[in-house]
Amino acid sequence: MKVELFEMERMQSMYERVVDYELSESGVHALRLSELLGGEDAAKAFLEIPLGYPHADGTPGLRAAVAATYRKASTENVFVTNGSSEANFIAAWHLFEKGDEVALMTPNYAQMWGLAKTWGLKIKPLWLKEELDWQFDLEDLKKVVTKKTKVIQVCNPNNPTGAIMGEKQRKALLDAAKDSGSWLLSDEVYLGAEREAPLTESLWSDYEKTLITNGLSKAYGLPGLRIGWLVGQPETLSAVKHHHDYLTLTPAAPSDRLATLALEPKKRKQIFARTRAILQKNYPVLKEWMDAHGDLFHHVPPAAGAICYIRYNMKINSVVLSERLRKEKSVLMVPGDHFGMDGYMRIGTGPPKDYLHAGLDRVDELLRELQAGKKR
Ligand SMILES: Cc1ncc(COP(=O)(O)O)c(C=O)c1O
């Protein structure tokens, strides 16, 4: 089977550890294991974890800790996976069938788009519009979601725009899913990474055809644990698990334990406060840098995520710009083309502040060369 190329992930896998300045990541810089454990007793206990196969669904303790972060969810509503990407994958594998119609929030993390293309589904984009501060138009929703829609997939808070779905949109989306009888699949991995706004409300509700995916990679700054999860009705989850049996079988035992620590209410609060502090410190660095370039850049301030989606006023294709930055200046950024939109770049604001400054200085070098019309 020919697999649709997941351009952004392939680019990151190849270059994120090679470049001097990695500004393609969308989460905040990671916590250290010692910070998460937070003391000798916890460290000692961690060393005693048996390395046998853990619970296939995630330990009941971890599932209960995840459930406690949702309104009206219990352990039976949670299934732990290896990253939210695996949660997304098995949800799609369960729901997507050739010929089905799916409504995909666009722009979006391109995993669902790629899977839908690979498996021969009909994709109807639900566009987020810059002039609406990256919300979707309610009239568009009416056109895109019909009785033929099998799944509506959204990413909230959104990658790459950093927008949090507005209240009107949220209500209309839930109504549209119910009226059309479609599945609502919501990727919420940036929930908890709000810069100023209060914690985003999950789309988890009493609508039974709902599946939420989430994990520890972005808002928690713990991508190395590779812990994600699905929240759904127990009958749905038991069907989804059949797919997991052909994949990774279980989460990793040490990660399951560490994730349980991260989700303890006090720890979770501390971690989210750390994330917010990083975003509040770093976004102004990027904003100041953009402002210093006059009308070269335009952006809507991101509400969540360590990302900023920038429209640039230069006659250069976004992939060409991204490749020149990587090859000539050793800086990695995601071109808008990877989200189906030329003329944009996604810049990560999650690294330590000095690193971000230094990375942007390198970008300036190329911008000066471009402006001087220097040919390579
Ligand atoms: C919206 C979204 N979902 C899922 C993922 C994958 O996350 P994980 O590391 O939890 O697999 C990403 C990674 O960038 C993402 O942006």
The ligand as an SDF file (V2000), in Angstrom:
LIG
                    3D

 16 16  0  0  0  0  0  0  0  0999 V2000
   -1.9300   17.7550   17.1810 C   0  0  0  0  0  0  0  0  0  0  0  0
   -0.9190   16.7050   17.4290 C   0  0  0  0  0  0  0  0  0  0  0  0
   -1.3180   15.4670   17.7440 N   0  0  0  0  0  0  0  0  0  0  0  0
   -0.4370   14.4960   17.9810 C   0  0  0  0  0  0  0  0  0  0  0  0
    0.9140   14.7150   17.9060 C   0  0  0  0  0  0  0  0  0  0  0  0
    1.8580   13.5900   18.2050 C   0  0  0  0  0  0  0  0  0  0  0  0
    2.1310   13.6140   19.5600 O   0  0  0  0  0  0  0  0  0  0  0  0
    2.7500   12.4230   20.4040 P   0  0  0  0  0  0  0  0  0  0  0  0
    4.1530   12.8120   20.6910 O   0  0  0  0  0  0  0  0  0  0  0  0
    1.9100   12.4090   21.6550 O   0  0  0  0  0  0  0  0  0  0  0  0
    2.6360   11.1670   19.6360 O   0  0  0  0  0  0  0  0  0  0  0  0
    1.3860   15.9870   17.5660 C   0  0  0  0  0  0  0  0  0  0  0  0
    2.8290   16.2440   17.4290 C   0  0  0  0  0  0  0  0  0  0  0  0
    3.2720   17.2730   16.9950 O   0  0  0  0  0  0  0  0  0  0  0  0
    0.4460   17.0080   17.3400 C   0  0  0  0  0  0  0  0  0  0  0  0
    0.8280   18.2440   17.0240 O   0  0  0  0  0  0  0  0  0  0  0  0
  1  2  1  0
  2  3  1  0
  2 15  2  0
  3  4  2  0
  4  5  1  0
  5  6  1  0
  5 12  2  0
  6  7  1  0
  7  8  1  0
  8  9  2  0
  8 10  1  0
  8 11  1  0
 12 13  1  0
 12 15  1  0
 13 14  2  0
 15 16  1  0
M  END
$$$$
